Amino acid sequence: MALNVLASTFSFAVAQHYCGEDLVDFSFFGKAESCGMDMQQPSDSHQHKLQKKQCCDDETLSVQGNGDLLLSVENLSVGEHQFLVAFTYSYINLFEGLQENIVSVVHYPPPLLVKDIQILDQTFLI
């Protein structure tokens, strides 16, 4: 169940660089590197009107996680606050140890051994 919650809230992005129709590079953590064939912007103002079609293309695939699972303490009602405080107090006190170690078999002596049971049953610890 925890893996399901983690998978539903996880978001990521993949950057891809295509040269023509071939995938040249992809990156999970940053921008994909160029193949070096990108067209440079012309310096002449006359050539701005005549631009050629670029052969390279950058695409970004992004998947957004579910952000609805984030809870805010300000949105809780009074009854929910009381339940949260009572649950926390009882959970913390659940693990407190006893003040003294109570052993109930101190007053009862062990039975006397009439015969050695291990030798009779031939069970030996190795």
Secondary structure, DSSP 8 states (H G I E B T S, - for coil): -HHHHHHHH--EEEEEEEETTEEEEEESSS-----S------SSSSTTSS----SEEEEEEEE----TT---GGG--HHHHHHHHHHHHHHHHHT---SS---TTTTS-----SS-HHHHHT----
